[in-house]
Amino acid sequence: MTKRLRIGVMFSTTGSYGAVGRTMLNGVMLGLSEVAASGSGPEIEPVIVNPGGDLSQYRALAHDLLASGVRQVVGCYTSSSRKEVIPCFEKHDGLLWYPSHYEGFESSDNVIYTGASPNQHVLPLVDYLAAKHGKRAFCIGSNYIWAWENNRIFREALIARGGTVLAERYLPVGDTDVDRVIAAILEQRPDFVFNNLIGTSAYAFFRAFRAACLSRGIDQAAEIPVASCTLAEPELAEIGAEAVDGHLSSSVYFASLAGAANDAFTHAYATKYPDAPPTSADAEACYIAVKLLAAALQQAGTDYAGAVRAAVADQRLIAPQGEVRIDPQTYHAWLTPRIGRSTAAGQFDVLLEAPEPIAPDPYLVQTSPRFAAAMRSPLLRLVKS
């Protein structure tokens, strides 16, 4: 392929979750620089746009990219932004490469998902918390689909394991008025908090919750740990030294992973972005998306969505987290689940990890507690013999 191809890159590098967006953009640009240096892939020109965390801007910018002839876009962090732009990709027959963990229960011929599905991050966390910390949860989240659905999946899985959710509370995205939520948590005294707040809301909560517990003589990390599926290394710096340690995160990647592939990735990232926070699962998912996209473009010989979609199912990548491939039935990625705990140094100690990548199950068809219960119970009862 000799034609120079343009791809869209769409992340909110400003706004309430700008810290994550900047990390994701870095992951894309590192992947593109390595593709260019290898000389084995197509020549790719990124067209970078910044919605600024404004939901109304995502669809407009996606439309502009696709109308200009761009057919492949790596972008979006929040589920609300992804759902906002999917109709544009379906209308213009483009491909969105979505590089973020998400709540599942979605499938589109115009999306390739390189972030974790719920069976790769929510369910492993439920198992860990129920086994290690107890079965009484307090769920919090930003008031949009990611938190609603993640809390629903978490609740169903915990109840199936004999647990209970004491309460759920939601805050508008970007809201930092967390005192009432914290008061409710301390009144209920759960075994743990399941956190689905994002961006500045999450950072404010971690700081205020630690301070409130400290003032009451409560060892927050040990007695009421906070567990998330979103917390990553760059966000630890945003929380601040006084509250950074002892938080649990369910993810498929941590910067502290041992291995040659991750050593090379973290070194290249630090060299290219010396003033940036450490790399993260979000950056790695973007890096993976670019590497798979470049390989699929090379094989397809075109950037048309159907050809690229068909080609990506043939790709295998030794990523920083381990082997990654795209499932040809769901077009979600096979990934390796892990549980980490944050440290005072702004990294994560890996507590548990799967021995190998596991298949994505975005609809929880095979891994849902409801599915298991249905298989144990007859669907029909005998009425007349």
MOVENKA-V644901 format. One record per residue. N is the residue number from 1. RES is the residue in three letters. OMEGA is omega in degrees with one decimal (* if undefined). NEAR is the number of other ideal C-beta (glycine too) atoms within 10 Angstrom. D_CENTER is the distance of its C-alpha to the mean C-alpha in Angstrom with 1 decimal. Layout:
N_RES_OMEGA_NEAR_D_CENTER ; N_RES_OMEGA_NEAR_D_CENTER
This chain:
1_MET_-179.1_14_32.1 ; 2_THR_-178.7_5_33.8 ; 3_LYS_174.7_10_32.6 ; 4_ARG_-175.8_9_30.4 ; 5_LEU_174.6_19_27.3 ; 6_ARG_172.3_15_25.3 ; 7_ILE_177.2_26_21.5 ; 8_GLY_175.0_23_19.7 ; 9_VAL_-169.4_22_17.1 ; 10_MET_176.6_26_15.7 ; 11_PHE_175.8_30_13.8 ; 12_SER_179.6_28_15.0 ; 13_THR_170.0_20_16.3 ; 14_THR_-177.8_15_18.4 ; 15_GLY_-170.1_18_18.2 ; 16_SER_175.9_22_16.5 ; 17_TYR_-179.0_27_13.1 ; 18_GLY_179.4_19_14.9 ; 19_ALA_177.4_22_14.2 ; 20_VAL_-179.6_25_10.5 ; 21_GLY_178.8_26_12.0 ; 22_ARG_177.1_21_14.6 ; 23_THR_180.0_28_12.6 ; 24_MET_176.3_30_10.9 ; 25_LEU_178.0_24_14.4 ; 26_ASN_178.9_24_15.8 ; 27_GLY_177.0_28_13.7 ; 28_VAL_-174.7_25_15.1 ; 29_MET_174.9_19_18.5 ; 30_LEU_178.0_22_18.8 ; 31_GLY_179.2_25_18.1 ; 32_LEU_179.7_22_20.7 ; 33_SER_178.4_13_23.2 ; 34_GLU_175.7_18_23.1 ; 35_VAL_180.0_21_23.6 ; 36_ALA_-177.9_13_26.5 ; 37_ALA_-178.3_9_28.0 ; 38_SER_-178.8_10_28.0 ; 39_GLY_-175.8_7_30.2 ; 40_SER_-178.8_9_29.2 ; 41_GLY_179.4_21_26.9 ; 42_PRO_174.3_22_27.5 ; 43_GLU_-172.5_12_28.2 ; 44_ILE_176.1_19_25.2 ; 45_GLU_178.4_10_25.5 ; 46_PRO_172.6_16_22.4 ; 47_VAL_-169.6_15_22.9 ; 48_ILE_176.2_14_20.7 ; 49_VAL_-176.3_21_20.4 ; 50_ASN_178.1_19_19.0 ; 51_PRO_176.5_26_18.7 ; 52_GLY_-178.6_15_18.8 ; 53_GLY_-179.4_23_16.5 ; 54_ASP_-174.2_14_19.3 ; 55_LEU_-177.9_15_18.2 ; 56_SER_-178.3_9_21.6 ; 57_GLN_-175.1_18_21.2 ; 58_TYR_-177.2_25_18.4 ; 59_ARG_179.8_17_20.6 ; 60_ALA_-178.9_15_23.6 ; 61_LEU_176.6_21_22.0 ; 62_ALA_177.9_29_20.6 ; 63_HIS_-179.2_16_24.1 ; 64_ASP_179.3_14_25.7 ; 65_LEU_-175.8_26_23.8 ; 66_LEU_178.4_21_24.5 ; 67_ALA_179.6_10_28.0 ; 68_SER_179.1_10_28.7 ; 69_GLY_174.7_12_28.3 ; 70_VAL_-179.1_21_24.7 ; 71_ARG_-178.3_21_23.3 ; 72_GLN_-179.9_26_20.0 ; 73_VAL_170.6_25_17.3 ; 74_VAL_-176.3_28_14.0 ; 75_GLY_179.1_31_12.3 ; 76_CYS_174.7_28_10.6 ; 77_TYR_-177.6_30_7.7 ; 78_THR_177.2_24_8.8 ; 79_SER_178.7_22_9.7 ; 80_SER_178.2_15_13.2 ; 81_SER_177.7_26_13.4 ; 82_ARG_-179.5_23_12.3 ; 83_LYS_178.0_17_15.0 ; 84_GLU_-173.1_19_17.3 ; 85_VAL_-176.3_27_17.6 ; 86_ILE_177.9_19_17.6 ; 87_PRO_177.5_14_21.3 ; 88_CYS_-179.2_22_22.1 ; 89_PHE_177.6_24_20.7 ; 90_GLU_179.7_15_22.6 ; 91_LYS_-175.3_12_25.7 ; 92_HIS_-178.5_17_25.8 ; 93_ASP_171.9_13_24.6 ; 94_GLY_177.5_24_21.9 ; 95_LEU_171.0_26_18.6 ; 96_LEU_174.0_27_15.2 ; 97_TRP_-173.0_27_12.9 ; 98_TYR_-171.7_26_9.4 ; 99_PRO_-179.2_28_7.1 ; 100_SER_170.1_25_3.6 ; 101_HIS_-179.3_27_2.2 ; 102_TYR_-170.0_25_5.4 ; 103_GLU_177.9_22_8.8 ; 104_GLY_179.9_25_10.8 ; 105_PHE_178.3_14_14.5 ; 106_GLU_173.7_20_14.6 ; 107_SER_179.0_13_16.2 ; 108_SER_175.5_17_17.7 ; 109_ASP_-176.1_12_20.0 ; 110_ASN_177.9_20_18.7 ; 111_VAL_168.1_21_15.0 ; 112_ILE_-174.1_25_13.6 ; 113_TYR_179.0_28_10.1 ; 114_THR_174.2_29_8.9 ; 115_GLY_-173.2_25_5.3 ; 116_ALA_170.7_27_5.8 ; 117_SER_-174.3_30_8.2 ; 118_PRO_178.6_27_9.6 ; 119_ASN_-179.8_25_12.3 ; 120_GLN_177.5_30_10.2 ; 121_HIS_-178.6_28_8.6 ; 122_VAL_-175.3_28_10.7 ; 123_LEU_175.3_21_14.0 ; 124_PRO_179.4_23_14.2 ; 125_LEU_176.8_24_13.8 ; 126_VAL_179.8_25_16.5 ; 127_ASP_-177.4_16_18.7 ; 128_TYR_-177.1_17_18.5 ; 129_LEU_-179.2_24_19.2 ; 130_ALA_-178.2_19_21.9 ; 131_ALA_-170.3_11_23.6 ; 132_LYS_-171.3_14_23.5 ; 133_HIS_-179.1_18_23.5 ; 134_GLY_-171.8_13_24.9 ; 135_LYS_178.3_18_24.2 ; 136_ARG_-172.5_15_24.6 ; 137_ALA_168.4_27_21.4 ; 138_PHE_-174.7_24_21.1 ; 139_CYS_176.3_22_18.0 ; 140_ILE_179.8_27_17.1 ; 141_GLY_171.1_26_14.7 ; 142_SER_-167.6_26_14.7 ; 143_ASN_173.4_16_16.9 ; 144_TYR_-164.7_19_15.0 ; 145_ILE_-179.4_17_13.6 ; 146_TRP_-177.4_24_10.1 ; 147_ALA_179.8_26_12.2 ; 148_TRP_-175.7_17_15.1 ; 149_GLU_178.8_20_13.6 ; 150_ASN_177.8_27_11.5 ; 151_ASN_177.2_22_14.8 ; 152_ARG_-179.7_17_16.8 ; 153_ILE_179.8_22_15.2 ; 154_PHE_-178.6_26_15.4 ; 155_ARG_-179.3_18_19.0 ; 156_GLU_-178.7_17_20.2 ; 157_ALA_179.9_23_19.1 ; 158_LEU_178.9_23_20.6 ; 159_ILE_178.4_15_23.8 ; 160_ALA_178.0_15_24.2 ; 161_ARG_177.0_14_24.4 ; 162_GLY_-178.2_8_27.0 ; 163_GLY_179.8_18_25.0 ; 164_THR_172.8_12_24.9 ; 165_VAL_-176.4_19_22.9 ; 166_LEU_-178.4_15_25.4 ; 167_ALA_171.8_14_23.9 ; 168_GLU_177.5_18_21.0 ; 169_ARG_-177.6_18_21.0 ; 170_TYR_176.4_19_19.2 ; 171_LEU_173.1_22_19.6 ; 172_PRO_177.7_11_19.4 ; 173_VAL_179.9_23_16.6 ; 174_GLY_-179.7_15_18.2 ; 175_ASP_179.9_18_20.8 ; 176_THR_177.3_17_21.8 ; 177_ASP_-170.0_11_24.6 ; 178_VAL_-172.0_22_23.3 ; 179_ASP_-178.0_11_26.8 ; 180_ARG_177.8_10_27.4 ; 181_VAL_-179.8_22_24.1 ; 182_ILE_177.2_19_25.0 ; 183_ALA_179.2_11_28.5 ; 184_ALA_178.8_14_27.5 ; 185_ILE_-177.7_23_25.4 ; 186_LEU_175.9_16_28.3 ; 187_GLU_-176.7_10_30.7 ; 188_GLN_-177.1_14_28.9 ; 189_ARG_177.6_12_28.1 ; 190_PRO_174.1_21_25.3 ; 191_ASP_178.6_19_24.4 ; 192_PHE_174.5_21_21.0 ; 193_VAL_172.7_24_18.7 ; 194_PHE_-170.0_27_15.3 ; 195_ASN_173.0_27_13.6 ; 196_ASN_168.9_26_11.3 ; 197_LEU_177.9_29_12.9 ; 198_ILE_171.9_25_11.2 ; 199_GLY_-174.3_26_13.0 ; 200_THR_176.3_19_16.7 ; 201_SER_-179.8_27_17.0 ; 202_ALA_-176.7_27_15.0 ; 203_TYR_178.5_22_17.0 ; 204_ALA_-179.8_20_20.2 ; 205_PHE_-178.8_24_19.5 ; 206_PHE_-179.2_27_19.1 ; 207_ARG_-175.4_18_22.2 ; 208_ALA_-179.4_17_24.3 ; 209_PHE_177.4_23_23.5 ; 210_ARG_-178.9_23_24.5 ; 211_ALA_-179.7_14_27.6 ; 212_ALA_177.7_17_28.6 ; 213_CYS_-179.6_20_28.4 ; 214_LEU_-179.3_13_30.3 ; 215_SER_-180.0_8_33.0 ; 216_ARG_179.9_9_33.5 ; 217_GLY_-179.3_7_33.7 ; 218_ILE_173.2_16_30.5 ; 219_ASP_-170.2_11_28.5 ; 220_GLN_-176.0_20_25.1 ; 221_ALA_-177.8_17_23.0 ; 222_ALA_-172.3_10_25.4 ; 223_GLU_178.0_13_26.5 ; 224_ILE_-177.9_20_23.6 ; 225_PRO_176.3_20_20.4 ; 226_VAL_-178.6_26_17.2 ; 227_ALA_-176.0_22_14.2 ; 228_SER_168.8_26_10.6 ; 229_CYS_-177.8_25_7.1 ; 230_THR_-171.0_27_6.1 ; 231_LEU_-177.6_26_9.2 ; 232_ALA_-172.1_27_9.6 ; 233_GLU_-178.8_25_13.0 ; 234_PRO_-179.5_21_13.7 ; 235_GLU_177.0_27_13.3 ; 236_LEU_177.4_27_15.8 ; 237_ALA_178.9_15_18.3 ; 238_GLU_179.0_18_17.9 ; 239_ILE_-179.9_21_18.6 ; 240_GLY_-172.0_12_21.8 ; 241_ALA_-173.8_11_23.9 ; 242_GLU_-175.8_11_25.4 ; 243_ALA_-169.0_23_22.3 ; 244_VAL_-169.0_21_19.9 ; 245_ASP_170.7_17_20.7 ; 246_GLY_-179.6_16_20.2 ; 247_HIS_-178.4_25_16.8 ; 248_LEU_178.4_26_14.8 ; 249_SER_174.8_26_11.1 ; 250_SER_-172.9_27_9.7 ; 251_SER_175.5_32_7.6 ; 252_VAL_-178.9_30_8.8 ; 253_TYR_167.7_29_10.1 ; 254_PHE_-177.4_27_12.2 ; 255_ALA_-177.3_24_14.7 ; 256_SER_-179.0_16_17.5 ; 257_LEU_176.4_21_17.4 ; 258_ALA_177.0_7_20.9 ; 259_GLY_-175.0_12_21.9 ; 260_ALA_-176.7_9_23.4 ; 261_ALA_179.7_15_20.5 ; 262_ASN_176.0_20_18.3 ; 263_ASP_180.0_12_21.5 ; 264_ALA_-179.0_12_22.2 ; 265_PHE_-177.6_25_18.7 ; 266_THR_177.7_18_18.8 ; 267_HIS_179.9_10_22.4 ; 268_ALA_179.9_17_22.0 ; 269_TYR_-179.2_23_19.2 ; 270_ALA_178.7_14_21.5 ; 271_THR_-177.7_9_24.4 ; 272_LYS_-177.1_13_23.1 ; 273_TYR_-173.7_19_21.5 ; 274_PRO_-178.0_7_23.9 ; 275_ASP_-178.3_5_23.4 ; 276_ALA_172.5_16_19.7 ; 277_PRO_179.2_20_17.6 ; 278_PRO_176.5_22_16.4 ; 279_THR_-170.4_27_13.8 ; 280_SER_176.5_27_10.2 ; 281_ALA_-180.0_33_7.2 ; 282_ASP_177.6_31_6.4 ; 283_ALA_-178.4_34_10.1 ; 284_GLU_178.4_33_10.3 ; 285_ALA_176.7_29_8.2 ; 286_CYS_176.8_30_10.5 ; 287_TYR_177.2_29_13.3 ; 288_ILE_-178.8_26_12.9 ; 289_ALA_-179.2_28_12.9 ; 290_VAL_-179.2_27_16.1 ; 291_LYS_178.4_22_17.8 ; 292_LEU_178.0_25_17.5 ; 293_LEU_-179.7_31_18.5 ; 294_ALA_179.5_24_21.5 ; 295_ALA_179.3_20_22.6 ; 296_ALA_176.0_26_22.5 ; 297_LEU_-179.7_25_24.4 ; 298_GLN_-179.1_15_26.9 ; 299_GLN_-176.2_16_27.5 ; 300_ALA_-177.1_20_27.7 ; 301_GLY_-179.4_13_30.0 ; 302_THR_176.0_16_28.7 ; 303_ASP_175.8_23_25.7 ; 304_TYR_-169.8_15_26.5 ; 305_ALA_-176.2_21_23.5 ; 306_GLY_-178.9_13_25.2 ; 307_ALA_-180.0_15_26.4 ; 308_VAL_178.5_23_23.1 ; 309_ARG_178.8_19_21.3 ; 310_ALA_-176.3_14_24.0 ; 311_ALA_-173.7_20_24.0 ; 312_VAL_179.4_24_20.3 ; 313_ALA_179.2_14_20.9 ; 314_ASP_-171.7_13_23.4 ; 315_GLN_171.8_17_21.3 ; 316_ARG_-176.2_12_20.5 ; 317_LEU_169.2_19_18.8 ; 318_ILE_-175.4_12_19.2 ; 319_ALA_175.3_25_16.0 ; 320_PRO_179.8_26_15.7 ; 321_GLN_-173.8_26_13.9 ; 322_GLY_-178.2_21_16.7 ; 323_GLU_177.1_14_17.5 ; 324_VAL_172.6_23_15.2 ; 325_ARG_-179.6_18_16.6 ; 326_ILE_179.5_25_16.0 ; 327_ASP_-175.0_16_17.4 ; 328_PRO_177.7_11_20.4 ; 329_GLN_-174.6_10_20.5 ; 330_THR_-174.7_18_17.0 ; 331_TYR_165.7_21_15.7 ; 332_HIS_-174.0_26_12.4 ; 333_ALA_164.5_27_12.0 ; 334_TRP_-175.2_19_13.7 ; 335_LEU_-175.8_31_11.7 ; 336_THR_-179.4_21_13.0 ; 337_PRO_177.9_23_11.7 ; 338_ARG_172.3_24_12.8 ; 339_ILE_178.7_24_13.7 ; 340_GLY_175.5_26_14.5 ; 341_ARG_-175.4_18_16.7 ; 342_SER_-179.1_27_17.0 ; 343_THR_178.3_15_20.4 ; 344_ALA_179.7_10_22.9 ; 345_ALA_178.4_13_22.4 ; 346_GLY_176.0_18_18.9 ; 347_GLN_176.8_17_17.4 ; 348_PHE_166.1_28_16.2 ; 349_ASP_179.1_13_18.6 ; 350_VAL_-177.1_15_17.2 ; 351_LEU_-178.7_13_18.9 ; 352_LEU_172.2_14_18.1 ; 353_GLU_175.4_17_16.7 ; 354_ALA_-178.7_15_17.3 ; 355_PRO_-178.5_6_20.3 ; 356_GLU_177.4_9_18.8 ; 357_PRO_177.3_19_16.0 ; 358_ILE_-177.0_17_15.8 ; 359_ALA_174.5_17_16.0 ; 360_PRO_177.2_23_13.3 ; 361_ASP_-170.3_20_14.8 ; 362_PRO_178.6_20_13.0 ; 363_TYR_-177.9_17_16.1 ; 364_LEU_179.8_20_16.7 ; 365_VAL_-177.4_10_20.1 ; 366_GLN_-171.0_10_20.8 ; 367_THR_-179.4_18_18.9 ; 368_SER_172.7_19_19.4 ; 369_PRO_178.9_17_22.1 ; 370_ARG_178.7_11_23.8 ; 371_PHE_-179.8_14_24.2 ; 372_ALA_179.3_12_25.7 ; 373_ALA_179.9_10_28.1 ; 374_ALA_-179.6_11_29.1 ; 375_MET_178.6_9_30.0 ; 376_ARG_-174.9_7_32.2 ; 377_SER_176.9_8_34.0 ; 378_PRO_-179.8_8_36.3 ; 379_LEU_-179.8_6_35.3 ; 380_LEU_174.9_5_39.0 ; 381_ARG_-178.4_6_41.8 ; 382_LEU_177.5_6_45.4 ; 383_VAL_-177.2_5_47.5 ; 384_LYS_178.9_3_50.7 ; 385_SER_*_3_52.0
